[in-house]
């Protein structure tokens, strides 16, 4: 009996040791490395998750097709935060406890970042966050990386676009959730700074059966334009009731309103014609047809995920894709799959520098690193230049929904935003 | 002041949807003593049935009938094949709540698996606006108010003037005594689930007609106000639920008009708490004081 127990103990110890060694630097058993898609896949922000899949899966396919990272294959695993901080903390702890070969995560979003960034950072998990919260503008978490613009920047972009269009009176219709509300202060500041007036700004309770009372109150201020970030159901109800009560006025939404579920819900509620006439969405500018984008898009369209083309020009999907590739290249540069080791190499493979080889794909980056060269990865979303606080932001584009496709109507440059933030 | 009158109109629309759902919820609870927390998800499932029906080319009126029929059949089946076996095994109130939550999650995630994480709209003619006594309502909202009023009248006639209604009230008051008096309580319970399910399905369809876009969680998000309506009126009391719906519907819209949209739910539930402090049995309860809530 004692022999049996001892044998079991030895077997368990060996199993644990094998699992640990394969996560920390090219051990003899090439385990499959896990990239956690740490975002809401259910709840009001369930649209975020599929957008992340649209970036992660194409990246992993290309990396695996090129032989993986240090002989390890990669895989994307959905980790549903439900958009709720308490659920997300549990999900983060569970993910770190059960995913032995976790090398990093995409996310968290604004819904759960404040609660989960410290947890993930404490677990030494590199994260390519899609939160826009200004609280991370000066992040001191070494494992936190952000290649999407912060919300305060987004507020500036919305205000500048409205100013360019000649609007001077605006209503701010933002959901009462943390993510949406974090856009409001800089939007109000920027629009006022540009000479405009915010005539109505009250947090909107989400997913109510009616918003007619709120619409009546909003219309009393005679706004020329509506700034908005609400979930698809709320957006559909609000805008259809506005259309019935008064007729639509121009709407400028954040990138949330350019996601497929939002467009589908609102188009169903107000009609495609009204969408074209009244709606513009602002999102981070990621030019298509660049070398990095072409590779991303080709892999995306053949990835086998549902309706892949909807993510072709989605800047968030592109940045998720880039996040995975950057982690993979950092692992090669560090010659380690241990996050505590390769995290420090992330800036080495992204920052520009004289004599560096610019690469647009994982395969090219891997080959250059193997040849002993220093690289700058410029991926699907364009150059990534992290500042001291691991933030990298750029320009914005105004997109309109025409014939089921997003068309770029104009841009707000990084210089314009910088001018306003002086 | 100019926003108060429209707010009353919008409150009546919200109250109408709440009334149909709240009466269905409380009617079933009054007779069976089972807290069906899957009610909101059955509403959503009925909305998806209506979506399929309108997509097949049928009118929204046909979709309403289909949604109500689905709700009725699903609810009866749910009771027959799931809730009743648990009750027969002696599962008590807390256990039944867990079972109901499990059903809720199964239905919700089943819908997610079938239809995906997306938003859907019923195919129906675009509504036009109608001015009524200083209020601007749409033809859809007028239809919802009409449906709710008609439904409440039918429920009133059923409960007051039919043998079934009397049998349901008797079963709700004291099932043992009702059985001893010759009432086929099993049949009455089946019919209570049928009526409740039909109201649930109908409420799901009119809810998504009003909100215009829905997803797999739309109905479950509406469950708390439905429970509030039932509790405010006196749990198990259809007439109380009608009154509770009016109070909650009007209070939430007036709060949004007078204070801020943020206070919409706050004010409604503050009223609920105050009323319950004064009348713990609810506004119109005759039964709740006599009936042990725990099974």
Interface residues (C-beta under 8 A of the other chain):
Chain A: X41 X42 X43 X44 X46 X47 X49 X50 X176 X202 X203 X204 X205 X207 X208 X209 X210 X211 X212 X213 X214 X216 X217 X220 X232 X233 X235 X236 X237 X240 X244 X245 X260 X261 X262 X264 X265 X266 X268 X269 X271 X306
Chain B: X2 X3 X6 X7 X9 X10 X13 X14 X17 X112 X116 X117 X118 X119 X120 X121 X126 X127 X128 X129 X136 X138 X207 X210 X211 X212 X213 X214 X215 X217 X218 X221 X222 X252 X253 X254 X256 X257 X260 X261 X262 X264 X265
